[in-house]
Each structure stands twice: as structure tokens, then as C-alpha cells.
Amino acid sequence: MIDPSSGVAGEKTAGRLPGLVREWRPPWPLDLAGVLSPQMRGRRDPAFRVEADGSFWRASCTPVGPGTLRVERVGEVVRAAAWGPGAEWLLDGLPELLGSDDEPEGFVARHDVVQEQLRRRPGLRIGRTRRVFEALVPAVMEQKVLSEEAWRAWGYLLRKFGEPAPGAPHMRVPPPPEVWARIPSWEWHRSGLEAVRARTIIGAARVAKRLEDDPAEARLRSLPGIGVWTAAEIRQRAVGDPDAVSVGDYHLPGLVGWALVGRKVDDAGMLELLEPYAGHRYRVTRLLESSGRRPPRRGPRLAVRDYRSF
């Protein structure tokens, strides 16, 4: 790591003070956008940005305080800078965020489309943030609603209760669990989130430390309001679980069935198709999502609801 006092070229831009810097060379082809994209909650996510120069910015409430991470590719090297009390923690976890703990070597493609995507996207690894509660909150918000509804609530609450991200004041750091637990009922309503999901987040905030220590699926699903879909969504991002399947997802079974056998299936059919990939089922769904093979749309799109008018 390079100390800010070294005056690293290019880090003191647009009035921004230089941050700690780390350069890391991944020992495999790295699809930077593919690895980081699951962490983004919509194009207006206050905690995640993609800049025109190809850099990725992520704000996080780390165990040692708020921090902001900027990641970019420079040739074969990943260059990262970080700001705030959590800067060093974020830089230490850079390889894990980008998939260093992922182990795809034993994965065997059993369908042509999966084999083709492996060839086209060899760097599509599964990273992990190491922040369980930070993945839990937006996952709960996304339960049984359109993504736009959940992202609206996420953005509103981060702008209202998150602090400015160090080194990137146009971004916001997700609040710590104790702040989520104190958000008043009317602010949840103003965000567009109904009381059931708000209670789930508040309940999880009260045991957040235990979740960080033990993010096993059984622990997550022991919480009221956390089911198999939500637990999988959390583990995919926070733990980098390559086998966590989002059972109960509105679109995923149809996508998997269409890509693998040319017809839409339900959750049971999806699990049957993915059974030969046990241990890597989430990896397969990520590869299939990147293939562009989706069933044709029939009927009108679902309307975005607004609980603020209820």
C-alpha cells in the first residue's frame, strides 16, 4: 500500500485529497465489470458508481468505519484507491472482492450455452464484500417487488441517513445497523417501503454482529422475514457463495429453462436443471444471465407501485 503523503500521480484530482493506493495483478483473466456489477443497486445507487473512465466506486460501512473504494484496470493490473477510516480494510479485501477466493477450476460445463459463456467470459468470477448486513438490507428491499421500487427506497434512505462517502461526497455510505434500527416509521413509509420489510431490516439490525460472525444460510433464514431467496442474494454478494440459487425469483427460472432446454420452467424445474452443477449453481445462473438468452416477453410490464400513496 502507498501512503497518501507520497503524492501518487492522478489521485489528487478535482480537489479530492489522495487516498491510500494498492495495485494488484490477478493471476487469471479478470472481468472487472462482471465481477462488480452484482453489488450495484440501480444506476442511481448512492453507494456504487461507474464512471465514464471505466472506474468503479463503492462506499461501505466497514468494521473500522466508513470508506470509499475506487477500482480500475490499468493494463494487466488492478489499481485501487481508498479513502476514510475504512480505507485500509477495503484495500486489504480487494482480491476477495474481485474473486480471489472463488474456486472455479473444478467446474464442468454440461450444456453448450454454459461452455460458450465460459469461453466468452473467462474472468466472470464471484467476489465477496465481507459485509453481510450491508448485503441484507437491499436484498430485503427487493423481496417480491420490481427492482425499481427497491432501488428507490435504498436511494432515499441512504441519502437521508447515510453519511457522505469519504473522498466522494457525491456518494453516500450505507448506515451502520444501529442507524437502520432507529429509522422512524414515517421515513420507511416515505421511502416507499412497507412495514413488513422495514420490520425485517430492523430485526436483522439488532443481531447484525452475529450475522457478520456467522453468515450461514441457516443463521440467515432463522430471522423473521428472511427466506431462501433473500438468504441466497445475501450470500452471493457478501460471502461469494457459488452455489447460492435465488429460488423464488420472478425471472430466473424462465431464464434458466429457456437457455438450457428452450422452454420456461418453474423453481422445481430450475433446480432439476441445475442439479448437475451442484456446488456451482449460482455461477451457472450468472453465466446464463450474461448470455442474453431470455424467453420472449408476453403481456405488459408490471407497473411500479408506490407504497407512499397507500
N, C-alpha and C positions, 0 to 999 in steps of 0.2 A: 504494500500500500504506500501511496505517496502522500506526504503531509501537505496540507494546503499552503504552507509557507514556502513551498518550492516553486509556486507560481507556474503551475503546469499550463502550457500554451493551450489556448482555446477554452479554458474553464472559467475565466473571468470575462463573461460576455453579458451584454445588455444589463450592466450594473449588478450582475449576480456575483457574489463572492465565490472564490474557488472552493470546491469541496474535496473530500478525500477521493482518491482515484485508485482504481485497480484495473490491471489488464490481465486477461485470462485467455489462453488458447485452448479451445475444446479439442479433445483428441478424436473427434468424429465430425462429420458434416452437420452443421447446426442450422436449422430452420428457425431463426430468431422470432419472426412474426408468428409462426405456427405454434411455437412453444409458449409464447407470452399471451397470445390472444384470448385464451380462456379466462385470464384474470381481468379482462376489460368488461365493464357493465354498461354497454352502450357507448355511443360516440361522444356523449356529454358527461361521461363518468368523471367526477371531480378528482378521483384518486388515481386515474390512469389516463395517459395521453399518448398519442402517436403524432410525432411532429413531421413536417414536410421533409426534413432532412433524413428521415428514416430512423430517428432515435425513439426509444420508448421510455416513458416516465411513469414511475409508480410511487405513490405515497403510502406509507404504512405506519401503524402504531406498533412499534417493535417492543420487545420486553424491556428495553432500556430507554424508551421514549420515541417521540415522533421522528420520522426520517423520510427522505426522498431519494429515490434511486433513478439514475439516467443510464440507459444501456444502448450501445450502438455497436455495429460491426465496422471494423477497420481492417479490410483485407481478411486474413485468417484469424484475427484477434478480436475478442470482445473487449470493448473498453467501457468501463463503468465509472461513474462519479456519484457520490452520495453526500447528502447534507443533513445536518441536525444531530441530536443526541444518538439517534439510531443508525447513523451513517456506517460506522464500522461493522455493526451487526448485519446490516444489509449487504455490505461488500463481502463479508465472510460467507454469507449464504448465496452468493451469486452463482457458483457452479450448481448448487442444488436447485435454485430457481430455474436454471436452464437445462436441467435433466441429467446432472452427473450421477445421481443415484438410480436413475432408470436403468433397467437391465433388459433391453430388447433382443439380446443376442440369441436367446433360446426360442424366440417367436418364429412360428412356421405359418406362412400364408397358405390357406386351404381353398381359396377362391381366386379366380383370375383377377377380379377387381381389386382385391386386397394386395395381391402380388404386384399389380400395376402401380398402386398407390405407394407401396413400399419402395418401388423403383423411382417413382417421381418425387417422393417426399422422404428421402433417407434421413433427414435431420429432424423429423417430427417426433421429438421425444416428449416425455411427460415430466414436467418440472413440479416443484413444490415450494410453497411460500413459507411453510413452518408456522403459519398464523391461522389457527383453527377457527377461533371466534370471528375473525375478520372474513373468513370464507362463509361462515354460518349465516351472518346477517343478510347478505344479499340473496343467499340460497333460500332462506325462509321467505324473503320478499317475493321471490319468483314462483312460489308454490301456487299452482293451479290458476295462474293469470298470464296474460300476454307479457312478454319481456318489457314492452314499453311502459306498462303500468308499474312494474317493479323498479325499473330504472328511474322513473320519475320520482318515486318515493326515496330511493337511495340517494339521488342527487339532492333532493330537497333537504333531507336530514343531515347529509354531510355538510352542505353549505350553511345550515343552521347551527349545527352542534360540533362539527369538526373544526380544528384549528388550521390556519394557513400552513401549507406544506413548506418546510424549510428549503430554501433555495428555489422555490417555485410557488410564489404567493398566489398565482392564478389557480393553484390546485388546493385540495383540502385533504387533511389526514383523517381517516376514519376514527371516530371517537373510541376511547377505551371502554371496556364493558361497564364500568361504573357510571359512565355518562349515559350510555344506552338505557341502563336500568332506571335512570331518573327522568327520562323524557316524558313530559306530561301528556295526558291522553289527547288533548286538543291538537298537539303538534303531530302526533301519529295520524290523526284524522286529516289535518291539513296536508300531510304528505300523500294522502290517498291510500294509506294502508289501514285495513280494517282491524278491529280489536283482537281477533283471534291470532293473527300473525304477530301483532305487536306483543301480545302476552307471551308468545313462544320466544321471541327475541329477549324480552325482559327476563324470563325464566332462565334462559341459557346464559345471560349475562351474569347471573348470580352464582353460577358454577363454572364460569369461564376458565378459571385456573385449572380445575380438574380436567376440563376438556383439552387444554393445551398439553397437560401431562399424559393424558390417555385418550387419543382421538380414535380409538377402535370403533368400528361400526356399532357394536353392541352398546357401548357407552353413549354414543350419539343418539341412538334410537331409544334409549331409556328415557330421554327427555320428552315431556309432553309437546306434541306438535312436530316432532322430528320423525319422519318415516323413512322408508327405504330410498325414495328418490332424493330427499334432502340430504341424507347421510352420504349418498354416493356423490352428490355435487360438492359437498364439503371435502370429502376425502380426495376427490380428483385434484382439487386445487391446492389444498393445504398439505396433504400427505404425499401426493403424486402416486396414488393407487392406480396401477394399470388395469385393474380388474373391476373397478367400481362402475357398475352399469346403472344408468339412470332409469330404473324401472318405474313406469308411471308417467313417463314423458309423453307429451301430446304428439310430437312429431317423430321421435326416434324409432319406434317400431316400424312405422311405414317406410322410413328411410332405409333401415337395415334390410327389411324384407325386399324392397324394390331393388336395392343394389345387389343383394346376394342371390335372390331367386326370381326377381322380376314381378313380384306382387307384394301388396301390403299385408302385414301380419299384425297381430296384437302382441301384448307383452309376453305371453306364453310362447308364441311363435318366435319372437325375437330371441328369447333365452334359449330356445331349442337350436336356432341357427348359430348362436354364439357359443354353444356348449363346447364344440371342438377347440375353442380358443380360451378355455378356462385359464385364468391367470393373466390374460391379456385382453379381456373383453372391452374395457374402455379404450384401449389402444386401437382395437378394430373399429369401434364407432367413430373415433377421431379420424382415422384413415378414410372411412366411408363418407364422413361429413365433408372431407376435403376433395372427394371425387366429383362432386357436383351431380351425382345421380340421385334424383329425387322423384317421387311419384308425381304425376300431373295434379295440379290443383283442381278441385271441383267445388263449386259453390263460392259464396262471398267470403271474404276475410272476416274473422271475428272482430267485433268492434272493441276499441279500448274503453274500458269502464273507468269511471271516476267516482270513487267512494266519497269524495269530498262533498258531493251533492246529495248523498244519502241521509 
